[in-house]
Structure formats: structure tokens, C-alpha cells
Amino acid sequence: MENFKTLDSSILSLIILVFIYYNARNRLERVFTSNRIFLGLVQANIFLILSDIGARVFDGLSGIHFLLLNKIFNLLLFVVEPVTGTLWVLYVCYQIKHNEKCIERLKYVLATLFMINGVMSIASLHTGWFFYVNSSNVYSRGNLYLLHIIYCYILLIYSMCYVYKHRRMIEKRYYYSMLVFILPITLGATIQIIFYGWALAWTGMMVSLLIIYFNIQDASLDTDYLTGVYNRRQLDKYLKIKIKNSTETKTFSALLIDLDGFKKINDTFGHDIGDEAIKDAAQIIKKSLRRDDFVARYGGDEFFVLLDSSDQNILEAAVARLKRNLDEFNQDSKKVYKLSFAIGYAVYDYKLMMKPDDFFKYIDTLMYSNKR
């Protein structure tokens, strides 16, 4: 019963992945490419675990039907296994660049490698390259088994190198999750290769997907997909909390920042350059603030900042840093555009007891005064 050593861990991994899939499908907006790729990753691994369980259940059983089923399930494993690495490469590329063109270029190379692996897997039914099932219905690894494994590893290693190369473009809270994604999979797969009969690759994959789901996908519900800062929904929630917890001695400060002239950038250079300008603006704002300050994308070209301070001097120092960093960007940048900010800012006055909408309108009025 060697094949059943780790069947329980595969079933546990399957249950957890099914839970992740249905939870993610109900919560994530499938209109976004990254969410669709993530759901595809989970589906692929559910399919692989089911195929692995099928192969282990029928391995060694006598009868022509069991022999056929054993071959079919092992064939499915070798054909579909690279899907995980392939989708992960696409996921990483899109999360970093937020551009479907970059994954379109990768698709052709990845599809070619996938088809070559599929052809060799099917041929293994006759040649035994990757695997073979003998007349006693017992599965064994083929002479080119390691070639298949190396191909799967290369996909994961490439994605890790890609993440490290573009680390300056990734939010820190996402960077480490994406970087360590391959570690649980690699550890589980390596143990499985060394200790024949164990099936820990799927447990490793399940752990990796959990890391991504809770640290990136679930977090994306409250973040803006383009800039990585918080979105309007999280802003509304957080502002209500700040107002509710304000007292006469402790309130907070806020800034509303408008990317002045954004329409002209969009109309002149196109939406891709416009998106680039939005991301640059977000980086300048984050660079100007403290680590714990709250930044959200309020609208298309507007950002809202909340500072945990009611000191007017601290607020004005933040505004000064923002203007200084903006000037440095415009002087040093080789971009085709220059950025300009209109800023409205104020300390929340507890005595006025303004509700969130009233405070938004008040800051908005200050910002438009600055704009004029």
C-alpha cells in the first residue's frame, strides 16, 4: 500500500482548494485578468489532485479496465502538470505589468512548450519516455521523467527571477508572497521525487495558493488594481472608523490630491500612458508619506490620504514633502509628460461633527480652490 502513504494529505489539499475556489469565485471580480488566472490555477490543481488520486487508486489492481484507467490518469497528470507553472508565469507577469500585451507575447512561447510536453506525454504510452505501466498494472517512471520535471521547475524558477527583477514595481506586501510562492511547491515536489510513492507536491501547491489567496487575491478586494493603494470601498470604511473614534483631543488629517491635467495626458498620449501617469502619481504620494499613513484612489485621477495626526504642522510638512517629491520627479523623469497636483487638505474638526460625505465635500472644495 505504498501509494496510499500520503493519500490523506492529497484529500485534505483537495478539500482546501475546493473551498478556496468557491470562496474566490463568489468574491472576486472575474472581469479582471489576474482573478481569472488565479481561478484557473486553483482549478488546474484540483484536477491534478483528482488525477493523482485516480492513478494511485487503480495502480496495481488486476483487470484490463483498471490498467486502462491507470494509464489514462497518469497521462492526464503528465499533460496537465505544467499548467500550474504556465499560469503562474502569466499571473506574475500581469500582476507586475497590469498589461495584457505582456502576457499575449508569453502565451506563444508557453503554448509551444506545453504542446511539446503534451506530445511527449502521449507518446510515453508507447515509448515509456515519461512513464510506463507494465502488464501487472504497476506505474513506473520513464527514462526522460526528469526532463518533464526540469521543464516544470524552469517555469517556476523563471517566475521567481521575473519577480525579483521587477521588485521595484511591486508592493512590498505582494512582493514577498510572489517570491516565496515556489518554495512550498518545490519542497513538496523534491520530497516526492526523492521518496518514491509520496505525494507532497499537491500539499505544497495548496500551501502556495493559500499564500497568494490571502496575501494578494483577498487583499485585492480592498485595493486598486492599477496602483496598489486602497480603493474607494476601503476608504469609505476607514474614514467612518476614524470619525467614529475621534475625540476633542485626538482627530486626524486628510488630503485630497487631484492629478491636474490628466485628461490632456490621456488625450495626447493614450490610455496606456495615462495609466502610467496614475501609477507614477501613486508612487510619489506614497514616497511622501509615512509607512502607516492611509492612501486610497478616490476616483479616476484623485487620491485621498488620511494621516493619523491632528497636528497642522505635521500635515503641512507632508504637503511640502509631496510638492518637493513631485518637483524632483518632473526634473529627473524622462517621461513624455510632467505631473501636476492640486491639493486640498485639512485637520478634521471634531466640534463640527461632520459626517464622511460632508468631510469629503469640504476637502473637495479646498482642493478646487487650490486648483483655481
C-alpha positions as CSV (number, residue, x, y, z in Angstrom):
1,M,0.0,0.0,0.0
2,E,3.0,2.3,-0.7
3,N,0.9,4.5,-3.0
4,F,-1.6,5.3,-0.2
5,K,1.0,6.8,2.2
6,T,0.1,10.3,1.6
7,L,-3.4,9.9,0.1
8,D,-4.8,11.6,3.2
9,S,-2.8,14.8,2.6
10,S,-4.0,14.9,-1.1
11,I,-7.6,14.6,0.0
12,L,-7.0,17.4,2.6
13,S,-5.4,19.6,0.0
14,L,-8.3,18.9,-2.4
15,I,-10.9,19.9,0.2
16,I,-9.0,23.2,1.0
17,L,-8.6,24.0,-2.7
18,V,-12.3,23.4,-3.4
19,F,-13.1,25.8,-0.5
20,I,-10.7,28.4,-1.9
21,Y,-12.2,28.1,-5.4
22,Y,-15.8,28.5,-4.4
23,N,-14.9,31.3,-2.0
24,A,-12.8,33.1,-4.6
25,R,-15.3,32.6,-7.4
26,N,-18.1,34.3,-5.3
27,R,-15.9,37.2,-4.0
28,L,-13.5,38.1,-6.8
29,E,-14.5,40.1,-9.9
30,R,-13.8,37.8,-12.8
31,V,-13.6,40.7,-15.2
32,F,-10.0,41.2,-14.0
33,T,-7.4,39.1,-15.8
34,S,-5.4,38.3,-12.6
35,N,-8.5,36.9,-10.9
36,R,-9.3,34.6,-13.9
37,I,-5.8,33.3,-14.0
38,F,-5.9,32.7,-10.2
39,L,-9.1,30.7,-10.5
40,G,-7.6,28.8,-13.4
41,L,-4.6,27.9,-11.1
42,V,-6.9,26.5,-8.5
43,Q,-9.0,24.6,-11.0
44,A,-5.9,23.1,-12.6
45,N,-4.6,21.9,-9.2
46,I,-8.0,20.4,-8.2
47,F,-7.9,18.5,-11.5
48,L,-4.3,17.3,-10.9
49,I,-5.1,16.1,-7.4
50,L,-8.1,14.1,-8.6
51,S,-6.0,12.6,-11.4
52,D,-3.3,11.7,-8.9
53,I,-5.8,10.1,-6.6
54,G,-7.3,8.1,-9.5
55,A,-3.8,6.9,-10.6
56,R,-2.9,5.8,-7.1
57,V,-6.3,4.0,-6.5
58,F,-6.1,1.9,-9.7
59,D,-2.3,1.3,-9.6
60,G,-1.6,-2.4,-9.2
61,L,-5.2,-3.6,-9.5
62,S,-5.7,-6.6,-11.8
63,G,-8.0,-6.3,-14.8
64,I,-7.9,-4.7,-18.3
65,H,-10.2,-1.8,-17.2
66,F,-8.0,-0.9,-14.2
67,L,-4.9,-1.0,-16.5
68,L,-6.6,1.4,-18.9
69,L,-7.7,3.8,-16.1
70,N,-4.3,3.8,-14.6
71,K,-2.7,4.8,-17.9
72,I,-5.4,7.5,-18.5
73,F,-4.9,9.1,-15.1
74,N,-1.1,9.1,-15.3
75,L,-1.3,10.5,-18.9
76,L,-3.5,13.3,-17.6
77,L,-1.1,14.1,-14.8
78,F,1.9,14.5,-17.2
79,V,-0.1,16.5,-19.7
80,V,-1.7,18.9,-17.3
81,E,1.0,19.3,-14.6
82,P,2.9,22.1,-16.5
83,V,-0.4,24.2,-16.5
84,T,0.4,25.3,-12.9
85,G,3.8,26.7,-13.8
86,T,2.4,28.2,-17.1
87,L,-0.5,30.0,-15.4
88,W,1.8,31.2,-12.6
89,V,4.2,32.8,-15.1
90,L,1.2,34.6,-16.7
91,Y,-0.2,35.6,-13.3
92,V,3.2,37.1,-12.2
93,C,3.6,39.0,-15.5
94,Y,0.1,40.5,-15.3
95,Q,0.3,41.4,-11.6
96,I,3.5,43.3,-12.2
97,K,2.8,45.0,-15.5
98,H,-1.1,45.2,-15.4
99,N,-0.9,44.9,-19.2
100,E,-2.5,42.1,-21.2
101,K,0.0,42.7,-24.1
102,C,2.8,41.3,-22.0
103,I,1.0,38.0,-21.4
104,E,0.0,37.8,-25.1
105,R,3.7,37.7,-26.0
106,L,4.4,35.0,-23.4
107,K,1.4,32.9,-24.5
108,Y,3.0,31.7,-27.7
109,V,6.2,30.5,-26.1
110,L,4.4,28.9,-23.2
111,A,1.9,27.2,-25.5
112,T,4.6,25.8,-27.7
113,L,6.4,24.3,-24.7
114,F,3.1,22.9,-23.4
115,M,2.3,21.2,-26.7
116,I,5.7,19.6,-26.9
117,N,5.3,18.2,-23.4
118,G,1.8,17.0,-24.3
119,V,3.0,15.2,-27.4
120,M,5.8,13.5,-25.4
121,S,3.4,12.5,-22.7
122,I,1.0,10.9,-25.2
123,A,4.0,9.2,-26.9
124,S,5.0,7.8,-23.5
125,L,2.1,5.4,-23.7
126,H,4.1,3.6,-26.3
127,T,7.7,4.7,-25.7
128,G,7.8,4.9,-21.9
129,W,9.7,8.3,-22.1
130,F,8.0,9.9,-19.1
131,F,6.2,6.9,-17.6
132,Y,5.0,3.4,-18.3
133,V,2.5,1.0,-16.8
134,N,3.6,-2.7,-17.1
135,S,1.4,-5.7,-17.7
136,S,0.9,-6.1,-14.0
137,N,-0.7,-2.6,-14.0
138,V,2.2,-1.0,-11.9
139,Y,3.3,2.5,-12.7
140,S,7.0,3.4,-13.1
141,R,8.9,6.5,-14.1
142,G,10.4,6.6,-17.6
143,N,14.0,7.4,-18.7
144,L,13.0,11.0,-19.6
145,Y,11.0,11.6,-16.4
146,L,13.5,14.2,-15.2
147,L,13.1,16.1,-18.4
148,H,9.5,16.7,-17.6
149,I,10.3,17.7,-14.0
150,I,13.0,20.1,-15.2
151,Y,10.5,21.8,-17.6
152,C,8.1,22.3,-14.7
153,Y,10.9,23.6,-12.4
154,I,12.1,26.1,-15.1
155,L,8.6,27.7,-15.3
156,L,8.7,28.3,-11.5
157,I,12.3,29.5,-11.4
158,Y,11.6,31.9,-14.3
159,S,8.7,33.4,-12.5
160,M,10.7,33.9,-9.3
161,C,13.5,35.6,-11.3
162,Y,10.9,37.8,-13.1
163,V,9.5,38.8,-9.7
164,Y,13.0,39.7,-8.3
165,K,13.9,41.6,-11.5
166,H,10.8,43.8,-11.3
167,R,10.8,44.1,-7.5
168,R,10.8,47.9,-7.6
169,M,7.4,47.8,-9.4
170,I,5.7,45.5,-6.8
171,E,4.1,46.5,-3.5
172,K,6.2,45.0,-0.6
173,R,3.2,43.2,0.8
174,Y,2.8,41.4,-2.5
175,Y,6.5,41.0,-3.4
176,Y,7.4,38.6,-0.7
177,S,4.3,36.4,-1.3
178,M,5.1,36.2,-5.0
179,L,8.7,35.5,-4.3
180,V,8.2,32.6,-1.9
181,F,5.3,31.1,-4.0
182,I,7.6,28.4,-5.5
183,L,9.1,27.3,-2.1
184,P,6.3,25.1,-0.8
185,I,5.7,23.6,-4.2
186,T,9.5,22.9,-4.8
187,L,9.9,21.4,-1.4
188,G,6.9,19.1,-1.8
189,A,7.8,18.1,-5.3
190,T,11.5,17.4,-4.4
191,I,10.5,15.2,-1.5
192,Q,8.1,13.4,-3.8
193,I,10.9,12.8,-6.4
194,I,13.4,11.6,-3.8
195,F,11.0,9.4,-1.8
196,Y,9.1,7.4,-4.4
197,G,5.5,6.9,-3.6
198,W,4.9,10.1,-1.6
199,A,2.6,12.8,-2.9
200,L,3.5,16.0,-1.3
201,A,3.7,18.2,-4.4
202,W,-0.1,18.9,-4.1
203,T,0.2,19.8,-0.5
204,G,3.0,22.2,-1.4
205,M,0.9,23.7,-4.2
206,M,-2.1,24.1,-1.8
207,V,0.1,26.0,0.7
208,S,1.4,28.3,-2.1
209,L,-2.1,29.0,-3.4
210,L,-3.2,29.8,0.2
211,I,-0.4,32.3,0.5
212,I,-1.4,34.0,-2.7
213,Y,-5.1,34.0,-1.9
214,F,-4.9,35.6,1.5
215,N,-2.0,38.0,0.8
216,I,-2.8,39.1,-2.8
217,Q,-6.2,38.0,-4.1
218,D,-8.2,38.5,-0.9
219,A,-6.3,41.8,-0.3
220,S,-7.2,42.9,-3.8
221,L,-10.8,43.3,-2.7
222,D,-9.7,46.4,-0.8
223,T,-7.0,47.7,-3.2
224,D,-7.0,49.5,-6.5
225,Y,-5.8,47.0,-9.2
226,L,-3.7,49.7,-11.1
227,T,-1.8,51.5,-8.3
228,G,-1.9,49.0,-5.4
229,V,-3.2,51.6,-3.0
230,Y,-6.5,51.2,-1.2
231,N,-9.8,51.6,-3.2
232,R,-12.8,53.7,-2.6
233,R,-14.7,51.0,-0.7
234,Q,-11.9,50.7,1.8
235,L,-11.6,54.4,2.1
236,D,-15.3,54.8,3.0
237,K,-14.9,52.1,5.6
238,Y,-11.7,53.6,7.1
239,L,-13.0,57.2,7.2
240,K,-16.1,56.1,9.1
241,I,-13.9,54.4,11.7
242,K,-11.6,57.5,12.0
243,I,-14.6,59.8,12.5
244,K,-16.3,57.4,15.0
245,N,-13.1,57.2,17.1
246,S,-12.3,60.9,17.0
247,T,-12.4,62.9,20.2
248,E,-11.8,66.6,21.2
249,T,-8.1,65.8,21.8
250,K,-7.5,63.3,19.1
251,T,-8.6,63.5,15.5
252,F,-6.9,63.1,12.1
253,S,-5.9,64.9,8.9
254,A,-6.8,64.4,5.3
255,L,-5.5,65.3,1.8
256,L,-7.4,65.2,-1.5
257,I,-4.9,65.1,-4.4
258,D,-6.0,65.7,-8.0
259,L,-3.7,64.8,-10.9
260,D,-4.0,68.1,-12.7
261,G,-4.0,68.0,-16.5
262,F,-4.6,64.2,-16.5
263,K,-7.2,64.4,-19.3
264,K,-4.7,66.1,-21.6
265,I,-2.1,63.3,-20.9
266,N,-4.8,60.7,-21.8
267,D,-5.9,62.5,-24.9
268,T,-2.4,63.3,-26.1
269,F,-0.6,60.0,-25.4
270,G,-3.3,57.4,-25.0
271,H,-4.7,55.4,-22.1
272,D,-1.6,53.2,-21.6
273,I,0.5,56.3,-20.9
274,G,-2.4,57.7,-18.8
275,D,-2.3,54.6,-16.6
276,E,1.5,55.0,-16.3
277,A,0.9,58.6,-15.1
278,I,-1.6,57.4,-12.5
279,K,0.9,54.8,-11.2
280,D,3.7,57.4,-11.1
281,A,1.4,59.8,-9.1
282,A,0.6,57.0,-6.6
283,Q,4.4,56.3,-6.1
284,I,5.1,60.0,-5.5
285,I,2.3,60.2,-2.9
286,K,3.4,57.0,-1.1
287,K,7.1,58.2,-1.1
288,S,6.0,61.4,0.6
289,L,4.1,59.8,3.5
290,R,4.9,57.7,6.5
291,R,4.6,54.0,6.4
292,D,1.3,53.9,8.4
293,D,-0.4,56.7,6.5
294,F,-3.5,55.6,4.6
295,V,-3.6,56.2,0.8
296,A,-6.6,55.4,-1.4
297,R,-7.5,56.1,-5.0
298,Y,-10.6,58.2,-4.6
299,G,-11.6,58.5,-8.3
300,G,-10.0,58.2,-11.7
301,D,-7.3,60.8,-11.2
302,E,-7.8,61.6,-7.5
303,F,-6.2,60.2,-4.3
304,F,-7.3,60.6,-0.7
305,V,-4.8,60.4,2.1
306,L,-5.6,60.1,5.8
307,L,-2.9,60.9,8.4
308,D,-3.2,59.7,12.0
309,S,-2.4,63.2,13.4
310,S,-4.3,66.3,14.2
311,D,-1.2,68.5,14.2
312,Q,-1.4,71.2,11.5
313,N,2.4,71.3,11.3
314,I,2.7,67.6,10.5
315,L,0.0,67.9,7.9
316,E,1.8,70.9,6.2
317,A,5.1,69.1,6.4
318,A,3.5,66.1,4.5
319,V,2.2,68.6,1.8
320,A,5.6,70.1,1.5
321,R,7.3,66.7,1.0
322,L,4.6,65.9,-1.6
323,K,5.4,69.0,-3.6
324,R,9.1,68.5,-3.3
325,N,9.0,64.9,-4.5
326,L,6.7,66.0,-7.4
327,D,9.2,68.6,-8.4
328,E,12.1,66.1,-8.3
329,F,10.1,63.6,-10.4
330,N,9.4,66.3,-13.1
331,Q,13.1,67.3,-13.1
332,D,14.6,63.8,-13.2
333,S,12.0,61.9,-15.2
334,K,12.5,61.1,-18.9
335,K,8.7,60.5,-19.3
336,V,6.9,62.3,-22.1
337,Y,4.7,64.1,-19.6
338,K,5.0,66.3,-16.5
339,L,2.8,65.8,-13.5
340,S,0.9,68.5,-11.6
341,F,-1.1,68.2,-8.4
342,A,-4.0,70.2,-7.0
343,I,-4.2,69.6,-3.2
344,G,-6.9,70.2,-0.7
345,Y,-6.0,69.4,3.0
346,A,-7.4,70.0,6.5
347,V,-7.4,68.6,10.0
348,Y,-10.8,67.1,10.9
349,D,-12.6,69.4,13.4
350,Y,-14.3,67.2,16.0
351,K,-16.6,70.1,17.1
352,L,-18.2,70.4,13.7
353,M,-19.2,66.6,13.8
354,M,-19.0,66.3,10.0
355,K,-20.2,63.0,8.5
356,P,-18.0,61.3,5.9
357,D,-19.8,62.8,3.0
358,D,-19.7,66.3,4.5
359,F,-15.9,65.9,5.1
360,F,-15.3,64.7,1.6
361,K,-17.2,67.7,0.2
362,Y,-15.2,70.1,2.5
363,I,-11.8,68.7,1.4
364,D,-13.0,68.7,-2.2
365,T,-13.9,72.4,-2.0
366,L,-10.4,73.1,-0.7
367,M,-8.8,71.1,-3.5
368,Y,-10.8,73.0,-6.2
369,S,-9.8,76.3,-4.6
370,N,-6.2,75.2,-4.9
371,K,-6.8,74.1,-8.5
372,R,-8.2,77.6,-9.4
